[in-house]
Amino acid sequence: MTIDDPEVCEKGANTLLDAIVKVRQESNAGLAWKPRIVVLSTCGINKAGRDFPLATLPIYKFMLKVPHLDKMAMEKALVSNAERVGYTHTIVRPSLLNDDTAPQKEIRVGLDNAFVVGYYISRDDTGRWIYENLLDERKTGQYENRIATITW
């Protein structure tokens, strides 16, 4: 599987980091301004083990090989530059996305290398989870500078 720009995620992350540096240079905010970056990545790239069902191995290891390389480069850029550039981040790795809406289904969450394994999660539930756990300002920093794997 290929896409027009096989480095789109990595380039996007690096452009965002360059923009943060530029805003800091051009304003008086300095390090007092600490943006929060939330990115959507993917299962199948965890170095600690297989975070996807065995039945989906051909999809994750062969069909998605090029996009996975891009997601890994994006994650590396975000994690390795956080302290130097001065931001917090959360990387969300959903299982395969679909269009089924199932608000009654439990969303299981794994953090960092304690991941969860599942086949699917809907785009709607992924967005809802991101809002409720990462963007709602009433929430604590439980996921700050962490990787969250989500699935049904």
N, C-alpha and C positions, 0 to 999 in steps of 0.2 A: 504494500500500500504506500503510495507516495502522495505528496501534496505539492502545491506550487512552490512553497518556500519551506524546505525541511528544517529551517532554523528559526521559524517565526516566533516561537515561545522564548527562545534564548535571546533573540534580538529585542523582543518586546521588554523582557526583564532588564536587559542592559540599558535600553533607552530610558526606562523608568528610573533606574538608578542614576543615570547621567542627569536626568531632569531634577531629581532630588538634590544632587550636588549643586546644580546650576541655580536652583531657587535659593539654596542656602547662601551661595556666593553673592547673589544679587539682592538679598534682603538682610534685615537685621535680626532675623529669627535665630540664626545659628543653630546650635544643637538643641535649643529649647523646643523647636518644632520637631516632633518625632512621629513621622507618619506611620501608619499601620498598613501593611501590604497583605492582601489575601489573594492567593492564586489557586486556580483549579489545575490540578495535575492529573495523575492517573494511577491506578493500581498496576501491578506488573513490573514495577521498577525498584521495589524494595530490596536492598542488598542483604537484609537480614533473613529473608526467606520468601516463600511463595505466598503472596497475599491475594491469590485468585484461585478459583476451583480448578482442579486438575483437568476437568473436561474442557476448559477454555484455553488450555495451554497453546494450541495452534494459533489462536487469535492473538494472544498476548506476546508470544515469542516469535512469530513469523509475520503475521499480517500487520502488526503494530510496531515492528522493530524500528523503523525510521522515526515515527512520531515519539516513540519512547526515548530515543537518543536525545531528541529535542527537549522533552520534558525533564530529563535528567540534567541537561545543561542549564535549563532555566532554574531548577531547584538549586543546583550548585552555585549559580551566580547569586541567588537570593540569600542562601544560608551563609556563604563565605564573605559576603560584603556587609552584612547587617550591622556589625559593630563599627566597622570603619565609616560607613555612610551614615549610620544613626537612624535606624528604623526598626520596627518590630514586624514580624511576619507570621503568617500561618499558611501552611501548604495543605490543601484539601485534596485527598486522593479518593475519589468515588470509584465504586466498581462500575461495570459497564452501564452507561446511561440509556434509559429508554423513556418513552412518553407516557407510560402508565401512571395514573394518579392514584396514590394509595396512602392518604394521610393517616389511615388507621394502622398501617404497618409500622412496626418499631424500627427506628433507624439505629443500627448498631455502630458504635464508634470504637476505634482502636487508636492509641496514641503512639507515635514514634515507631519503635520496633515491636510493640505489643499490638499488632494489627489484627483486624477481623477479616474473615473470608466470606464472600458472598458473590452471587451471580450478577445481580442488578440493583440499581436504585434509580428512581425517576429523576428527571431534570427538575421537576417541581419540588420534590422532597429535598433534593440537593440544595436548591436555592433557599428553601425554607430553613433547612438546617444551618446554612451559612448565616442567614439573617438572625435567627434566634440565638445562635451560639457565638457568632463572631462580630456581627455588626450592631446588634442591640447594645447600646451604651450602658444599659443597666447590668450587663453581665460582667463577670470578673475576667481576669486575664488567664483563665485556665488553659487556653490554647495558644498563648503568646509564645512565639518562637518554637512552635511544635509542628509536627506533621500529624494530621488527623485522617485516618482511613474511615470512610463511611460506606455502609451498605445496608440492605434490608436483611 
